[in-house]
Amino acid sequence: MDEIQTIAALAALAQATRLQTFRLLVAREPDGVPAGELARLIGVPQNTMSAHLSILANAGLVRGDRQSRSIIYRSDLERFREVTLYLIRDCCGGNAELCAPLIKELTPCCPPKEAAHSS
């Protein structure tokens, strides 16, 4: 992950419909959502959704997989992780104390699967 890729990802998410779409796709992992259903759920015309999905895909945040006549879109959580880690590493400048409160706040929301199942 580099600065240009990070800027592209952040720019793609810096629009309400695209952010809503990405959040919806993350919530629907790993199943994904057909493009037409995404448009219906978000409340935009299908051609508008196609344009937004193209921007998100070009930024590497979503991918579409053809299944018969439909394209099922999924979030690329690995790319999202890379963007997040880039920002944390870059913003903290190697100073772990600066990031510790942020990491502590993020940890309770997303426990690892092993920890979530062992409770």
Residue pairs with C-beta under 8 A, 6 or more apart in sequence:
1 82
1 83
1 85
1 86
2 86
5 59
5 60
5 82
5 83
6 83
6 86
6 87
8 58
8 59
8 60
9 59
9 60
9 61
9 79
9 80
9 83
10 83
11 59
12 18
12 55
12 56
12 58
12 59
12 61
13 19
13 22
13 59
13 61
15 52
15 55
17 42
17 44
17 48
17 49
17 52
18 52
18 55
18 56
20 42
21 38
21 42
21 49
21 52
21 53
21 56
21 62
22 56
22 61
22 62
22 75
24 33
24 38
24 41
24 42
25 32
25 33
25 38
25 62
25 73
25 74
25 75
26 75
26 77
26 80
28 74
29 74
29 75
29 77
30 74
31 72
31 74
32 65
32 72
32 73
32 74
33 41
33 72
33 73
34 70
34 71
34 72
34 73
35 46
35 49
35 50
35 53
35 64
35 70
35 71
35 73
36 46
36 70
38 49
38 53
38 73
39 45
39 46
39 48
39 49
42 49
44 52
53 62
53 64
53 73
56 62
57 63
57 64
60 76
60 79
61 75
61 76
61 79
61 80
62 73
62 74
62 75
62 76
63 73
63 74
63 76
64 71
64 72
64 73
64 74
65 71
65 72
65 73
65 74
66 72
88 99
88 102
88 103
91 98
91 99
92 98
92 99
